[in-house]
Amino acid sequence: MRNMLLPKYHKVEASLLAFKEQREKDKSMGINDYSLLNSVLRLNDEVRLHSRFIYSMINPLGDHYQNETFLREFLNLIQHLNIKNNIDISNANVLCEWQNIDLLIHDNSYFLIIENKLRAKDQKNQISRYIEIVMQHFNIKIDEVSNRIAVIYLSKKKDIDLVKNQKA
C-alpha cells in the first residue's frame, strides 16, 4: 500500500514545486496581491500620504515584489548626479519619516534627503537640522557633506524660495 502512494506523493510534490515557481514568476511580473492603497491610505493622515506612497514604491524591501526596480527608476529622474550615481542601489535603504525627514535614501556612504513641500513652508533651519542629524547618526565629517549628502524637494511649484529659512 505504501509503495502505491509514493508515486502520487511525488506527483503532488512536483505540482506544488511548479506552482511555487510560477507564483514567483508572476510576482516579479506584477501579478500579485500587492495593494498600493493599503500601504498608504490612512484616513486622517493626509500630511504623510505622499511620503508613504513614494516610500511604498521605492523601498526595495516593499511588498511590491520588484526589489530595487522602482528605486532605480526614481533615482534616474533626479538631476543630482553626484549622489544618485554614487548610491549603491543593491545596498540601499529607504527610510520614511525617520527623525522627521520625509524620505531618506542611503547606502551608509551616500545620502539623499527628500523633502515633500506640497503645501507647507520650510521650517526655520529645517534642512540644516536634517543634514546635522544624518551627519551625527552616520558619522559624516563636515568636509564630506557636499560629496555625501544631497537634498531634493518634491513640490508642485517649479521654484521654491527656501534659502531665507536656512542657515548657511
C-alpha positions as CSV (number, residue, x, y, z in Angstrom):
1,M,0.0,0.0,0.0
2,R,2.8,2.4,0.9
3,N,4.6,1.8,-2.4
4,M,1.4,2.7,-4.2
5,L,1.1,6.1,-2.5
6,L,4.7,7.1,-3.2
7,P,4.2,7.9,-6.9
8,K,1.2,10.0,-6.0
9,Y,3.2,11.8,-3.3
10,H,6.0,12.7,-5.9
11,K,3.4,13.9,-8.3
12,V,1.8,16.2,-5.7
13,E,5.2,17.4,-4.6
14,A,6.2,18.2,-8.3
15,S,2.9,20.1,-8.8
16,L,3.5,22.1,-5.6
17,L,7.0,23.0,-6.7
18,A,5.8,24.0,-10.2
19,F,3.1,26.2,-8.6
20,K,5.6,27.9,-6.3
21,E,7.9,28.6,-9.3
22,Q,5.0,30.1,-11.3
23,R,3.9,32.2,-8.3
24,E,7.4,33.7,-8.0
25,K,7.5,34.4,-11.8
26,D,4.0,36.1,-11.5
27,K,5.1,38.2,-8.6
28,S,8.1,39.5,-10.5
29,M,5.8,40.5,-13.4
30,G,3.5,42.5,-11.1
31,I,0.8,39.8,-10.8
32,N,0.4,39.6,-7.1
33,D,-1.6,40.6,-4.1
34,Y,0.2,44.0,-3.5
35,S,-2.2,46.8,-2.8
36,L,-0.9,50.3,-3.2
37,L,-3.9,51.8,-1.4
38,N,-3.5,49.5,1.6
39,S,0.1,50.6,2.0
40,V,-0.5,54.4,2.1
41,L,-4.1,55.2,2.9
42,R,-4.6,56.5,6.4
43,L,-7.9,58.3,6.6
44,N,-6.7,61.0,9.0
45,D,-3.1,61.3,7.9
46,E,-3.1,63.5,4.8
47,V,0.2,65.1,5.6
48,R,2.2,61.9,5.3
49,L,0.2,60.4,2.5
50,H,2.7,61.4,-0.2
51,S,5.8,60.3,1.6
52,R,4.2,56.9,2.4
53,F,3.1,56.5,-1.2
54,I,6.6,57.2,-2.6
55,Y,8.2,55.1,0.2
56,S,5.9,52.2,-0.7
57,M,7.0,52.3,-4.3
58,I,10.8,52.9,-3.9
59,N,11.5,50.7,-0.9
60,P,13.4,47.7,-2.3
61,L,12.1,45.7,0.7
62,G,8.5,46.7,0.0
63,D,5.6,44.4,-0.7
64,H,5.6,45.2,-4.4
65,Y,8.0,42.3,-5.3
66,Q,10.0,44.5,-7.6
67,N,13.1,44.7,-5.4
68,E,15.1,47.8,-6.4
69,T,13.4,48.3,-9.8
70,F,11.3,51.3,-8.7
71,L,14.1,52.9,-6.6
72,R,16.4,52.7,-9.7
73,E,13.7,54.4,-11.8
74,F,13.1,57.1,-9.2
75,L,16.8,57.9,-8.9
76,N,17.0,58.1,-12.7
77,L,14.5,61.0,-12.5
78,I,16.7,63.0,-10.1
79,Q,19.1,65.6,-11.6
80,H,21.6,65.5,-8.7
81,L,24.1,63.2,-10.5
82,N,26.7,63.2,-7.7
83,I,24.6,61.4,-5.2
84,K,22.3,59.3,-7.4
85,N,25.2,57.8,-9.3
86,N,27.1,57.0,-6.1
87,I,24.3,55.3,-4.1
88,D,24.8,51.6,-4.3
89,I,21.2,50.5,-5.1
90,S,21.8,46.9,-4.2
91,N,22.7,48.0,-0.6
92,A,20.3,51.0,-0.5
93,N,18.0,51.6,2.5
94,V,14.9,53.8,2.2
95,L,13.5,55.3,5.4
96,C,10.2,57.1,5.7
97,E,9.6,59.8,8.4
98,W,12.9,59.0,10.1
99,Q,13.9,61.8,12.5
100,N,11.2,63.9,10.8
101,I,12.9,63.5,7.4
102,D,10.2,62.7,4.9
103,L,12.4,60.2,3.0
104,L,16.0,59.2,3.3
105,I,17.7,57.0,0.7
106,H,21.2,55.8,1.6
107,D,23.7,53.0,1.4
108,N,25.6,54.1,4.6
109,S,28.0,56.1,2.4
110,Y,25.9,58.4,0.4
111,F,22.6,60.0,1.5
112,L,19.7,61.6,-0.3
113,I,17.3,63.6,1.8
114,I,13.9,64.1,0.2
115,E,11.6,66.7,1.5
116,N,7.9,66.9,0.3
117,K,6.8,70.5,0.1
118,L,3.3,70.4,-1.4
119,R,1.7,73.0,0.8
120,A,3.8,73.6,3.9
121,K,6.5,76.2,4.1
122,D,10.0,75.3,5.1
123,Q,10.6,75.5,8.8
124,K,13.4,77.6,10.1
125,N,16.7,75.7,9.6
126,Q,14.8,72.5,8.8
127,I,17.2,71.2,6.1
128,S,20.2,72.2,8.2
129,R,18.8,70.2,11.1
130,Y,18.2,67.2,8.8
131,I,21.8,67.4,7.5
132,E,23.1,67.6,11.0
133,I,21.1,64.6,12.0
134,V,22.4,62.5,9.2
135,M,26.0,63.7,9.9
136,Q,25.7,62.7,13.5
137,H,24.0,59.4,13.1
138,F,26.3,58.2,10.2
139,N,29.5,59.9,11.5
140,I,30.0,62.2,8.5
141,K,32.6,64.9,8.8
142,I,31.8,68.5,7.8
143,D,34.2,68.5,4.9
144,E,32.5,65.4,3.4
145,V,28.9,66.8,3.5
146,S,28.8,68.2,0.0
147,N,30.0,64.9,-1.6
148,R,28.0,62.5,0.5
149,I,24.6,64.3,1.3
150,A,22.2,65.8,-1.1
151,V,18.7,67.3,-0.5
152,I,15.9,67.5,-3.0
153,Y,12.5,69.0,-2.7
154,L,9.3,67.5,-4.2
155,S,6.9,70.3,-4.9
156,K,4.0,71.2,-7.2
157,K,5.8,74.6,-7.7
158,K,8.6,75.0,-10.1
159,D,10.6,77.4,-7.9
160,I,10.6,77.4,-4.2
161,D,12.1,80.2,-2.0
162,L,13.9,78.1,0.6
163,V,17.1,80.0,1.3
164,K,15.6,82.6,3.6
165,N,14.7,79.9,6.2
166,Q,18.0,78.1,6.2
167,K,21.3,78.9,7.9
168,A,24.4,78.9,5.8
